């Protein structure tokens, strides 16, 4: 989150007039110390407020850079089969945006390998807004199965396509608010759609991997239970230029090393400084 500095340049004319006003003149030999002291007292709260530092995680720069190094090989499923790679790059841009939205709607609680395969089957069947509307529900279910909750997701897709055709001229919304108004679309999906389809960074996309690892690294002031709170806490301190790649970086890290169960701490470059490490060297303890 970008924060505006609270320090402002001093107006020299104003500063000059104040010093003349407070200085005793020949015509008025009586100084006015009370007025000067009053001004000095009024400025103290602002100085104290400016001196307060924003919360930041301990060692976050080192932790961050080490994860980037471990992810430099781009060897995780998300790197080749993530939602940003599920659309037909030869299709018209409008259709690419729609296919990106579909991929993200199917991705919830589904492994990248399974989701990517489902998107390929849909594309081979002629994936488009009209195709979803004209295809029977049972046929769509078979095309995306075994995506998690495939029956519900087909219902969401059908309803979403009706809304897009009626309210968005067959295109997808170009705002987080508009995307979140669609059935089955939450903040994480909306931020990723904005990033991939509209090339706009609107926030940090927090899925289960990002939520879990951010808590393990103590990148949040206190443990969070919901991804929405994790997103808010991350955006409160993290520089905005890091938001774009944070999701893919941590998802891949979570798929390869910082796994949900039995994380491979012995292979992690952060094992000696990570708050949740189970494999710290004795010398580093």
KENUFI-182166 format. One record per residue: residue number from 1; x, y, z of N, C-alpha, C, O in turn. Coordinates in steps of 0.1 Angstrom, whole numbers, plus 2048, in hexadecimal, padded with zeros to 3 digits. Layout:
<rs>
  pos  n.x  n.y  n.z  ca.x  ca.y  ca.z  c.x  c.y  c.z  o.x  o.y  o.z
  NUM    X    Y    Z     X     Y     Z    X    Y    Z    X    Y    Z
...
</rs>
This chain:
<rs>
  pos  n.x  n.y  n.z  ca.x  ca.y  ca.z  c.x  c.y  c.z  o.x  o.y  o.z
    1  809  7F4  800   800   800   800  809  80C  800  812  80D  808
    2  806  815  7F7   80E   822   7F6  809  82B  801  7FD  82E  801
    3  812  831  809   80E   83B   813  815  848  810  820  848  80C
    4  80D  853  811   812   860   80F  81B  864  81A  817  863  826
    5  826  86B  817   82F   870   822  828  87B  829  821  883  823
    6  82A  87C  836   824   886   83E  82D  893  83F  829  89C  846
    7  839  892  839   842   89E   839  83F  8A7  82D  83E  8A2  822
    8  83D  8B3  82F   83A   8BD   825  845  8C7  825  84A  8CB  82F
    9  848  8CD  819   852   8D8   818  84D  8E4  820  841  8E8  81F
   10  856  8EB  826   852   8F7   82E  852  903  824  85A  905  81C
   11  847  90B  826   845   917   81E  84E  922  824  84C  926  82F
   12  859  926  81C   863   92F   821  85D  93C  825  861  942  82F
   13  853  941  81D   84D   94E   820  845  94D  82E  845  956  836
   14  83E  942  82F   837   940   83C  840  93F  847  83D  945  852
   15  84B  937  846   854   936   851  85B  943  855  85D  946  860
   16  85D  94B  84A   863   958   84D  85A  961  854  85E  968  85E
   17  84D  961  851   844   96A   857  841  965  866  83F  96E  86E
   18  842  959  868   841   954   876  84C  959  87F  84A  95D  88A
   19  858  958  879   864   95C   881  863  96B  884  867  96F  88F
   20  85F  973  87B   85E   981   87D  853  984  887  855  98D  890
   21  848  97D  886   83D   980   88F  841  97D  89D  83D  984  8A6
   22  849  972  8A0   84C   96E   8AD  858  976  8B3  85B  976  8BF
   23  85F  97D  8AA   86B   984   8AF  867  992  8B4  85F  999  8AE
   24  86B  996  8C0   868   9A3   8C6  86C  9AE  8BC  878  9AE  8B7
   25  864  9B8  8BA   867   9C4   8B2  86A  9D0  8BB  868  9D0  8C7
   26  870  9DA  8B4   873   9E6   8BB  866  9ED  8C0  866  9F3  8CB
   27  85C  9ED  8B8   84F   9F3   8BC  848  9EC  8C7  841  9F2  8CF
   28  84A  9DF  8C8   844   9D7   8D2  84E  9CF  8DA  852  9C4  8D6
   29  854  9D6  8E4   85F   9D0   8EB  85B  9C3  8F3  864  9BC  8F8
   30  84E  9C0  8F5   84A   9B5   8FC  84A  9A8  8F3  842  9A8  8EA
   31  852  99F  8F6   852   992   8EE  845  98A  8F1  83E  98D  8FB
   32  842  981  8E9   836   978   8EA  83A  96A  8EB  837  962  8E1
   33  841  966  8F5   846   958   8F6  83A  94E  8F7  83C  942  8F2
   34  82F  952  8FC   824   948   8FE  81F  944  8F0  81C  938  8EE
   35  81E  94D  8E7   81A   949   8D9  823  940  8D3  81F  936  8CC
   36  830  942  8D4   83B   939   8CF  83A  92C  8D5  83B  922  8CE
   37  838  92B  8E2   838   91E   8E9  82B  917  8E4  82C  90A  8E3
   38  820  91D  8E2   814   917   8DE  816  910  8D0  811  905  8CE
   39  81C  917  8C7   81F   912   8BA  828  905  8BB  826  8FB  8B4
   40  832  906  8C4   83B   8FB   8C5  833  8EF  8CB  836  8E4  8C7
   41  82A  8F1  8D4   823   8E6   8DA  81A  8E0  8D0  818  8D3  8CF
   42  814  8E8  8C7   80A   8E3   8BD  811  8DA  8B3  80B  8D1  8AD
   43  81E  8DC  8B1   826   8D4   8A7  82A  8C6  8AC  82D  8BD  8A4
   44  82A  8C5  8B9   830   8B8   8BF  828  8AC  8BB  82E  8A2  8B8
   45  81B  8AC  8BC   813   8A0   8B8  816  89B  8AA  817  88F  8A8
   46  818  8A5  8A1   81B   8A1   893  828  89A  892  82A  891  88B
   47  832  89F  899   83F   899   899  83F  88B  89F  846  883  89A
   48  838  88A  8AA   837   87C   8B0  830  873  8A6  834  867  8A5
   49  826  877  89F   81F   86F   896  827  86B  88A  827  85F  886
   50  82F  874  885   838   871   87A  843  868  87E  848  861  875
   51  847  867  88A   852   85F   88F  84E  851  890  857  848  892
   52  841  84E  890   83C   840   892  83F  838  885  83C  83D  87A
   53  845  82C  887   849   824   87B  83E  81A  878  837  815  881
   54  83C  817  86B   832   80D   867  838  7FF  86A  844  7FC  869
   55  82F  7F6  86E   833   7E8   871  838  7E1  865  832  7E2  85A
   56  843  7DA  866   848   7D2   85C  84D  7C5  862  851  7C4  86D
   57  84C  7BA  85A   850   7AD   85F  85F  7AD  861  867  7B3  85A
   58  864  7A5  86B   872   7A4   86D  879  79C  862  874  792  85E
   59  884  7A1  85D   88C   79B   853  885  798  846  888  790  83E
   60  87A  7A0  843   872   79D   838  879  79F  82A  877  797  821
   61  883  7A8  829   88A   7AA   81D  892  79D  81A  893  799  80E
   62  899  798  824   8A1   78C   822  898  780  81F  89C  778  816
   63  88E  77E  826   884   773   824  87F  774  815  87E  76A  80E
   64  87B  780  811   876   782   804  880  77F  7F9  87D  777  7F0
   65  88C  784  7FA   896   781   7F0  89A  773  7EF  89D  76E  7E4
   66  89A  76C  7FB   89E   75E   7FA  893  756  7F3  896  74C  7EC
   67  886  759  7F5   87C   752   7EE  87D  755  7DF  87A  74C  7D7
   68  880  761  7DB   882   764   7CD  88D  75B  7C7  88B  756  7BC
   69  898  759  7CF   8A2   751   7CA  89E  742  7C8  8A1  73C  7BE
   70  896  73D  7D2   891   730   7D1  887  72E  7C6  885  723  7C1
   71  880  739  7C2   876   738   7B7  87C  73C  7AA  875  73C  7A0
   72  889  73F  7A9   88F   743   79C  88E  739  791  88F  73C  785
   73  88D  72C  795   88D   722   78B  87F  720  785  87E  719  77B
   74  875  727  78A   867   726   785  863  717  782  85F  714  777
   75  865  70F  78C   863   700   78B  856  6FB  792  855  6EF  794
   76  84D  704  795   841   700   79C  836  6FF  792  836  705  787
   77  82B  6F8  795   820   6F6   78C  81A  704  788  816  705  77C
   78  819  70D  791   813   71A   78E  81B  722  783  815  72A  77C
   79  828  71E  781   830   725   777  82C  721  769  82F  729  760
   80  827  715  767   824   711   75A  815  70E  758  810  70D  74C
   81  80D  70C  763   7FF   709   762  7F6  712  76A  7EB  70F  76D
   82  7FC  71E  76F   7F4   727   776  7E9  72D  76E  7E8  72C  762
   83  7E0  734  775   7D4   73A   76E  7D8  744  763  7D0  747  75A
   84  7E4  74A  765   7E8   754   75B  7ED  74D  74E  7F0  754  745
   85  7ED  740  74E   7F1   739   742  7E7  730  73D  7E9  727  734
   86  7DA  732  741   7CF   729   73D  7C7  72F  731  7BE  728  72C
   87  7CA  73A  72C   7C3   740   721  7CA  73E  714  7D6  73C  714
   88  7C3  73F  709   7C8   73E   6FC  7CE  74B  6F7  7C7  755  6F5
   89  7DB  74B  6F7   7E2   758   6F4  7E0  75C  6E5  7E3  768  6E1
   90  7DA  754  6DD   7D7   757   6CF  7C9  75D  6CD  7C6  762  6C3
   91  7C1  75B  6D7   7B3   760   6D7  7B2  76F  6D8  7BC  775  6DC
   92  7A7  775  6D3   7A5   783   6D5  7A7  787  6E4  7A3  77F  6ED
   93  7AB  793  6E6   7AE   797   6F4  7A2  796  6FD  7A3  792  709
   94  796  799  6F8   78A   798   700  787  78A  704  783  788  710
   95  78A  781  6FB   788   772   6FF  793  76E  708  790  766  711
   96  79F  773  707   7A9   770   711  7A5  774  71F  7A8  76D  728
   97  7A0  780  720   79B   784   72D  791  77B  733  791  778  73F
   98  787  777  72B   77D   76E   72F  783  761  733  77F  75B  73E
   99  78C  75B  72C   792   74E   72F  79A  74F  73C  79A  746  744
  100  7A0  75B  73E   7A7   75D   74B  79E  75C  757  7A1  756  761
  101  792  763  755   788   763   760  783  755  763  782  751  76E
  102  781  74D  758   77C   740   75A  786  737  761  783  730  76A
  103  793  738  75D   79E   731   763  79E  733  772  7A0  72A  77A
  104  79D  740  776   79E   744   784  791  73F  78C  792  73B  798
  105  786  73F  785   77A   73A   78C  77B  72B  78F  775  726  799
  106  781  724  786   783   716   788  78E  712  792  78E  707  797
  107  797  71B  794   7A3   718   79B  7A2  717  7AA  7AA  711  7B1
  108  797  71C  7B0   795   71B   7BF  796  70D  7C4  78F  704  7C0
  109  7A0  70B  7CE   7A2   6FE   7D4  7A4  6F3  7CA  7A0  6E8  7CC
  110  7AB  6F7  7BF   7AE   6ED   7B5  7BD  6EE  7B1  7C2  6F9  7B0
  111  7C4  6E3  7B0   7D2   6E4   7AC  7D4  6E9  79E  7CB  6E7  796
  112  7DF  6F0  79C   7E1   6F6   78F  7E1  6EC  783  7DC  6EF  779
  113  7E6  6E0  786   7E6   6D6   77B  7D8  6D2  777  7D5  6D0  76B
  114  7CF  6D0  781   7C1   6CC   77E  7BA  6D8  777  7B3  6D6  76E
  115  7BC  6E4  77C   7B5   6F0   776  7BA  6F2  768  7B1  6F5  75F
  116  7C7  6F1  766   7CC   6F4   758  7C6  6EA  74E  7C3  6ED  743
  117  7C5  6DD  752   7C0   6D3   74A  7B1  6D5  746  7AD  6D3  73B
  118  7AA  6DA  750   79C   6DD   74E  79A  6E9  744  791  6E9  73C
  119  7A3  6F3  746   7A2   6FE   73C  7A6  6FA  72E  7A0  700  725
  120  7AF  6F1  72D   7B3   6EC   71F  7A7  6E5  719  7A4  6E7  70D
  121  7A0  6DD  721   794   6D6   71B  789  6E0  717  782  6DF  70D
  122  787  6EB  720   77D   6F5   71C  781  6FC  70F  779  6FF  707
  123  78E  700  70E   793   707   702  791  6FE  6F6  78D  703  6EB
  124  794  6F1  6F7   792   6E8   6EC  784  6E7  6E8  780  6E3  6DC
  125  77B  6EA  6F1   76C   6E9   6EE  767  6F7  6E9  75B  6F8  6E7
  126  770  700  6E8   76C   70D   6E3  769  717  6ED  75F  71F  6EC
  127  770  718  6F8   76D   720   704  76A  72F  700  773  735  6FA
  128  75E  734  703   75A   741   701  74E  744  709  748  73A  70F
  129  74A  750  70B   73E   753   712  732  74C  70D  72A  746  714
  130  730  74D  700   724   747   6F9  725  737  6FB  71B  731  6FC
  131  731  732  6FA   732   723   6FB  72E  71F  709  727  715  70A
  132  731  726  714   72D   722   721  71E  723  722  718  71A  728
  133  718  72D  71C   70A   72F   71D  702  725  716  6F7  720  71A
  134  708  720  70B   700   717   702  703  708  705  6FC  700  700
  135  70D  705  70D   711   6F8   710  708  6F3  71C  707  6FA  726
  136  704  6E7  71B   6FC   6E1   726  705  6E0  733  711  6DD  732
  137  6FE  6E1  73E   705   6E1   74B  70D  6D4  74D  718  6D4  752
  138  706  6C9  74A   70D   6BC   74C  71A  6BB  743  724  6B5  748
  139  719  6C0  737   725   6BF   72F  730  6C8  734  73C  6C4  734
  140  72D  6D4  739   737   6DC   73F  73D  6D6  74C  749  6D7  74E
  141  735  6CF  753   73A   6C8   75F  744  6BE  75B  74F  6BC  762
  142  742  6B7  751   74B   6AC   74C  758  6B2  747  763  6AC  748
  143  757  6BE  741   763   6C5   73C  76C  6C9  747  778  6C9  745
  144  767  6CE  752   770   6D4   75C  773  6CA  767  77C  6CC  76F
  145  76B  6BF  768   76E   6B5   772  77C  6AF  770  780  6AD  765
  146  784  6AD  77B   782   6AD   789  785  6BA  791  78A  6B9  79C
  147  783  6C6  78B   785   6D2   792  77C  6D2  79F  771  6CD  79F
  148  782  6D7  7AA   77A   6D7   7B6  76D  6DE  7B5  76D  6E9  7AF
  149  762  6D9  7BB   755   6DF   7BB  751  6E2  7AC  74B  6ED  7AA
  150  753  6D9  7A3   751   6DC   795  742  6DF  792  73F  6E7  789
  151  739  6D9  79A   72B   6DC   797  727  6EA  79B  720  6F1  793
  152  72C  6EF  7A6   729   6FD   7AA  730  706  7A1  72B  711  79D
  153  73C  703  79C   743   70C   793  73D  70D  786  73D  718  780
  154  737  703  781   72F   704   774  723  70D  776  720  715  76D
  155  71C  70C  782   711   716   784  716  724  785  710  72D  77F
  156  722  726  78B   727   734   78C  72B  739  77E  729  744  77A
  157  731  730  776   735   734   768  728  738  760  729  742  759
  158  71E  730  761   712   733   759  70C  741  75D  709  749  755
  159  70B  743  76A   705   74F   76F  70E  75B  76C  709  766  768
  160  71B  759  76D   725   764   76A  724  768  75B  724  774  758
  161  723  75E  752   722   761   744  715  769  741  715  772  738
  162  70A  765  747   6FE   76D   745  700  77C  749  6FB  785  743
  163  707  77E  755   709   78B   75A  712  793  750  710  79F  74D
  164  71D  78C  74C   726   793   743  71F  797  736  722  7A2  730
  165  717  78F  730   710   792   724  706  79D  726  705  7A6  71D
  166  6FF  79D  731   6F5   7A7   733  6FB  7B4  738  6F6  7BF  734
  167  705  7B4  741   709   7C1   747  717  7C6  743  71A  7D1  745
  168  71F  7BD  73C   72C   7C1   739  730  7C0  72A  73B  7BF  726
  169  725  7BF  722   727   7BE   713  730  7B2  70F  738  7B2  706
  170  72F  7A7  717   736   79B   714  745  79B  718  74C  791  716
  171  749  7A6  71F   757   7A7   724  756  7A4  733  74C  7A2  738
  172  762  7A4  739   763   7A3   747  764  7B0  74E  769  7B9  748
  173  760  7B2  75B   762   7BE   762  770  7C2  763  779  7BA  763
  174  772  7D0  763   780   7D5   764  783  7DB  771  78B  7E4  772
  175  77D  7D6  77C   77F   7DB   789  77E  7CF  793  777  7C5  790
  176  784  7D0  79E   783   7C6   7A9  774  7C5  7AD  76F  7BA  7AF
  177  76E  7D1  7AF   760   7D1   7B4  757  7C9  7AA  74F  7C1  7AE
  178  759  7CC  79D   751   7C6   793  753  7B7  792  74A  7AF  791
  179  760  7B3  793   763   7A5   793  75D  79D  79F  758  792  79E
  180  75E  7A3  7AB   759   79D   7B7  74A  79C  7B7  744  795  7BF
  181  743  7A4  7AE   735   7A3   7AD  730  796  7A6  724  793  7A6
  182  73A  78F  79F   736   783   798  736  777  7A1  73D  777  7AB
  183  72D  76E  79E   72C   762   7A6  739  75A  7A7  73F  757  79D
  184  73D  757  7B3   749   74E   7B5  756  755  7B4  760  74F  7B4
  185  756  763  7B3   762   76A   7B2  765  772  7BE  75D  77A  7C3
  186  771  770  7C4   775   777   7D0  780  780  7CE  785  782  7C2
  187  785  787  7D8   790   791   7D7  79D  78B  7D0  7A3  791  7C8
  188  7A1  77F  7D4   7AD   779   7CE  7AC  777  7BF  7B4  77C  7B8
  189  7A0  772  7BB   79E   770   7AC  79E  77E  7A5  7A3  77F  79B
  190  797  787  7AC   795   794   7A6  7A3  79B  7A3  7A5  7A1  799
  191  7AC  79B  7AE   7B9   7A1   7AC  7C1  79A  7A1  7C8  7A1  799
  192  7C0  78D  7A0   7C7   786   796  7C2  788  788  7C9  78A  77E
  193  7B5  789  787   7AF   78D   77A  7B3  79B  776  7B6  79D  76A
  194  7B3  7A4  77F   7B7   7B2   77C  7C5  7B2  777  7C9  7B9  76E
  195  7CD  7AA  77D   7DC   7AA   77A  7DE  7A3  76C  7E6  7A8  764
  196  7D8  797  76A   7DA   790   75E  7D2  795  752  7D8  797  747
  197  7C6  798  754   7BD   79C   749  7BE  7AB  746  7BD  7AF  73A
  198  7BF  7B3  750   7BF   7C2   74E  7CD  7C8  751  7CE  7D5  74F
  199  7D7  7C1  754   7E4   7C6   757  7E4  7D1  761  7EB  7DB  760
  200  7DC  7CF  76C   7DC   7D9   777  7DE  7D1  784  7D8  7C7  787
  201  7E6  7D7  78D   7E9   7D1   79A  7E0  7D9  7A4  7E2  7E4  7A7
  202  7D6  7D2  7A9   7CC   7D8   7B2  7CD  7D3  7C0  7C6  7D9  7C9
  203  7D5  7C9  7C3   7D7   7C4   7D0  7DF  7B7  7D0  7E2  7B2  7C5
  204  7E1  7B2  7DC   7E8   7A5   7DD  7DE  79A  7DD  7D5  799  7E5
  205  7E0  790  7D4   7D7   785   7D3  7DB  77A  7DD  7E6  775  7DC
  206  7D3  778  7E7   7D6   76E   7F1  7CE  762  7F0  7C2  762  7F2
  207  7D4  757  7ED   7CE   74A   7ED  7D3  742  7F9  7D9  747  802
  208  7D0  735  7F9   7D4   72D   804  7E3  72C  807  7E8  72D  812
  209  7EB  72C  7FC   7F9   72C   7FD  7FE  739  803  806  739  80C
  210  7FA  744  7FD   7FE   751   802  7FA  753  810  802  759  818
  211  7EE  74F  813   7E9   751   821  7F1  749  82B  7F5  74E  835
  212  7F4  73C  828   7FB   734   831  80A  738  832  80E  739  83E
  213  811  73B  828   81F   73F   828  821  74D  82E  82A  74F  836
  214  818  756  82C   819   763   832  818  762  841  81F  76A  848
  215  810  759  846   80F   757   854  81B  750  859  820  753  864
  216  820  746  852   82C   73F   857  838  749  858  840  748  861
  217  839  752  84E   844   75B   84E  842  767  858  84B  76F  85A
  218  836  767  85D   832   773   866  832  780  85E  837  78A  863
  219  82E  77F  852   82C   78B   84A  820  793  84D  81D  79D  847
  220  818  78F  857   80D   796   85D  80F  798  86B  816  790  872
  221  80A  7A3  871   80D   7A7   87F  808  79C  889  80F  79A  893
  222  7FD  796  886   7F9   78B   88E  7F2  781  885  7EE  784  87A
  223  7F1  774  88A   7EB   76A   881  7DD  76D  87C  7D5  773  883
  224  7DB  76A  86F   7CF   76D   869  7C7  760  865  7CE  756  863
  225  7BA  760  866   7B2   754   863  7AD  754  855  7AA  74A  84F
  226  7AB  760  84F   7A5   761   842  7AE  768  838  7B5  772  83C
  227  7AE  763  82C   7B7   76A   821  7B4  779  820  7BE  780  81D
  228  7A8  77D  821   7A4   78B   820  7AC  794  82A  7B1  79E  827
  229  7AD  78F  836   7B5   796   841  7C4  796  83E  7CB  79F  840
  230  7C8  78A  839   7D6   789   835  7DA  793  82A  7E4  79A  82B
  231  7D1  794  820   7D3   79E   815  7D4  7AC  81B  7DD  7B4  817
  232  7CB  7B0  824   7CB   7BD   829  7D8  7C0  831  7DF  7CB  830
  233  7DC  7B6  839   7E8   7B8   842  7F5  7B9  839  7FE  7C1  83C
  234  7F5  7B1  82E   801   7B2   825  802  7BF  81E  80C  7C5  81D
  235  7F6  7C4  819   7F6   7D0   812  7F9  7DC  81B  7FD  7E7  816
  236  7F7  7DB  828   7FA   7E6   831  809  7E9  832  80D  7F5  835
  237  812  7DF  82F   820   7E2   831  828  7DF  824  833  7E5  822
  238  824  7D6  81C   82C   7D2   810  82D  7DD  805  822  7E2  801
  239  838  7E0  800   83A   7EA   7F5  831  7E5  7E9  831  7D9  7E6
  240  82B  7EE  7E3   821   7EB   7D8  828  7E4  7CC  822  7DC  7C5
  241  835  7E7  7CA   83C   7E1   7BE  83E  7D2  7C0  842  7CB  7B7
  242  83C  7CD  7CC   83D   7BF   7CF  830  7B7  7CE  830  7AB  7CE
  243  825  7BE  7CD   818   7B8   7CD  816  7AE  7C1  811  7A3  7C3
  244  81A  7B2  7B6   817   7AB   7A9  81C  79D  7A9  814  794  7A6
  245  828  79B  7AE   82E   78D   7AD  82D  785  7BA  831  77A  7BA
  246  827  78B  7C4   827   785   7D1  81F  778  7D0  823  76E  7D6
  247  813  778  7CA   80B   76C   7C9  812  760  7C2  813  755  7C8
  248  817  763  7B6   81E   758   7AF  82A  753  7B6  82D  747  7B6
  249  831  75C  7BC   83E   758   7C3  83A  74F  7CF  841  745  7D1
  250  830  753  7D7   82D   74A   7E3  825  73E  7DF  827  733  7E6
  251  81D  73E  7D5   816   732   7D1  820  728  7CC  81F  71C  7D0
  252  82A  72B  7C4   834   722   7C0  83C  71D  7CB  840  711  7CB
  253  840  726  7D4   847   722   7E0  83F  718  7E9  845  70F  7EE
  254  832  71A  7E9   82A   711   7F1  828  704  7EA  825  6FA  7F1
  255  829  704  7DD   828   6F7   7D6  834  6EF  7D6  834  6E2  7D5
  256  840  6F5  7D8   84C   6EE   7D7  854  6EC  7E5  859  6E1  7E7
  257  854  6F6  7ED   85C   6F5   7FA  853  6F7  806  853  6EF  80F
  258  84C  702  807   844   705   813  836  6FF  811  82C  707  811
  259  836  6F2  810   829   6EB   80E  820  6EB  81A  825  6EE  826
  260  813  6E9  818   80A   6E9   824  80E  6DF  82F  80D  6E3  83B
  261  811  6D3  82B   815   6C9   834  824  6C5  832  828  6C3  827
  262  82B  6C4  83D   839   6C0   83D  841  6C9  833  847  6C4  82A
  263  841  6D6  836   849   6DF   82E  858  6DB  82E  85D  6D6  838
  264  85F  6DD  823   86D   6D9   821  876  6E4  826  87D  6EA  81E
  265  876  6E6  833   87E   6F1   839  88D  6EE  837  894  6F8  836
  266  891  6E2  836   89F   6DF   834  8A5  6E5  827  8B1  6E7  825
  267  89C  6E6  81D   8A0   6EB   810  89E  6FA  80E  8A2  700  804
  268  898  701  819   895   70F   818  8A0  718  81C  8A7  715  826
  269  8A3  722  814   8AE   72C   817  8AA  734  823  8B3  73A  829
  270  89E  734  827   89A   73C   833  899  733  840  893  738  84A
  271  89E  727  83F   89C   71E   84B  8A1  723  858  89C  720  862
  272  8AB  72C  858   8B1   731   864  8AB  73E  869  8AD  742  874
  273  8A2  744  861   89C   751   865  88D  751  864  886  75A  869
  274  888  746  85E   879   745   85D  873  742  86B  878  739  871
  275  869  74A  86F   864   748   87D  85D  73A  87E  85C  735  88A
  276  85A  733  873   853   726   874  85C  71B  870  857  70F  86F
  277  869  71D  86E   872   713   869  873  707  873  873  709  880
  278  873  6FB  86E   875   6EF   877  883  6E9  875  886  6DE  87A
  279  88C  6F0  86E   899   6EB   86B  8A4  6F5  86C  8AD  6F6  864
  280  8A4  6FD  877   8AE   707   879  8BB  700  87E  8BB  6F7  886
  281  8C6  706  878   8D3   701   87C  8D6  704  88B  8D1  70E  890
  282  8DD  6FB  891   8DF   6FD   8A0  8E7  70A  8A2  8E5  711  8AC
  283  8F0  70D  899   8F8   719   89A  8F0  726  899  8F3  730  89F
  284  8E5  725  892   8DC   731   890  8D2  733  89B  8CB  73D  89B
  285  8D1  729  8A3   8C7   72A   8AE  8CB  733  8B9  8C3  735  8C3
</rs>
